[in-house]
Amino acid sequence: MWDKAEAVVRAPLRAEHERQRAISILVIDVGSSTVRAAVVRPDGTVEARYQLPLATERPFAGLVEQDAAAIASGALEVAQASLHEAGAVAGVGVTNQRGTTVVWDATTGEPIGPALSWQDLRTVFTCLELQAEGLRLAPNESATKLAWLLDNSPGARSAPVRFGTLDSWVVWNLTNGEAHVTDYGNACISGLLPTEAILAGKAGFAWDPSRLQRFSVPESALPSIVPSSGRIAEASALPGHPPICGIAGDQQASLLGQGCVQPGQAKATFGTGAFLDMVVGPRTPPVGENGKSCVHGCLPMVTWQKSGSVTWGVEALMLSAGTAVSWLVDDLGVLANPAESAEVAARAAGNDEVSFVPALLGLGTPHWDFGARSLLIGMSAGTGRPELVRAVLRGVAQRGADLLEAAEADSGFTVARLRADGGMTANDVFAQELADACQRPVEISAELEATTLGAGLLAGLGAGVWSTDDEVAAIPRLRAVIEPAGPANRERWREAVARSQRWLPDLSALSF
């Protein structure tokens, strides 16, 4: 009798468990160094995580390549592993590092060359030449990379080829070549849309014929632009053939994964570099004289397109964030590993006389000075290892405040509370420095990599797992809320930044 009674009790629990499994979302996340898969449950729990490393080749200075075929096979492998552990899902979400470019043969599905990373700079001089023609493109955008691959791959100009960023490439392989698509946000990073006209309200989201003609790219090579959320195609390469219901760039996904859905909400992600993204709403952000970037150095972006409407945002970025901590480990030997930085920095004397400007690769928003270089200033006889490490963490935090100020100025919104994720936010000393620099509460995500959660929420909206923005905004959880504990010496910081600028004048003269 006891066994039968227990079975009666457990049966509804098992049924609910199976129901929860069936309305979960599989997420495939292609990053700069790994390809990952995980399953997002209806309560926002992220489970069944698998990842594989992605090799990066740097054949010459400024050239950054990856194996497109390995990216596709790796995405399928980790996706299948997650599904094997987690069971059936209601849909699939895809998120990706933005700007990395792949060109493949439409008949065989084989790449015609390497995937050119968003970090690849081989087309920098082409971008400068195009400025003389009145066309402003940056080397991290796809247009010049696409042209380079077509020009340098034998037979590519006469073959039936397809172009895509990594979202397009992964979806093509998930659907066995049936779907060639990209979402609005990724399309905006291609350099093949009439960006200036779209921002001015004079054009819609369609590939620019004049740009295609300039690069001799047939329109048949380009993906269809589809909503970021909604039923897009069937993932026939996966068990159960679940529908693909969401596509988003990594930072757009992270924004949703931090619960930012209303105008004026913002999140900052601190990884190798750092991105601060803010939701603006249905209106386009104001842009400066070049018609492409905002007045205070942010970049306008489509956060997502769903339910027939586009939501705009602004993005501010830092070129060196976690890289500065890695510099302490790999180049100076000051730390054994990045995690040690918190304990060492906590021993620093309680002053901020030492300043470090994290400009190992130049300065992004708001300065856009590629010739700036890192600067360490304010040292005295009492400066030791703890003070150096604390200065590096403080410098990244002060740059975070720079990004926040620029985003507020370019959007017209004031951010009451900044949400933060990424590997560096596991460091409590850094989190406190960030709150102090920004002079407002910083809400640390319980999910350090909010990109996966956000991509799952976006796809879940498309699959009908969730119904409204408010519903998904309530799902992300916080690990901690850090209140400002001291003043921020922003005047001294700005002086240090000014001294770091224009160190390499030729690079400082570059503007995209």
Secondary structure, DSSP 8 states (H G I E B T S, - for coil): -HHHHHHHHHHHHHHHHHHHHHT-EEEEEE-SSEEEEEEE-TTS-EEEEEEEE--EE-SSTT--EE-HHHHHHHHHHHHHHHHHHH---SEEEEEE-SS-EEEEETTT--BSS-EE-TT--TTHHHHHHHHTTT----TTSSHHHHHHHHHHSTTGGGS-EEEEEHHHHHHHHHTTTS--EEEHHHHTTSS-S-HHHHHTTS--SS--HHHHHHTT--GGGS-EEE-SEEEEEE-TTSTT--EEEEEEEHHHHHHHHTT--STT-EEEEESSSEEEEEEEESS-----TTSSS-TTS-EEEEEEEETTEEEEEEEEEES-SHHHHHHHHHTS---SSTTHHHHHHTTS-S----EEE--TT-B-TTT-BTT---EEE---TT--HHHHHHHHHHHHHHHHHHHHHHHHHHHS---SSEEEESGGGG-HHHHHHHHHHHTS-EEEESSS-HHHHHHHHHHHHHHTS---HHHHHTS--EEEEE---S---HHHHHHHHHHHTTSSHHHHT---
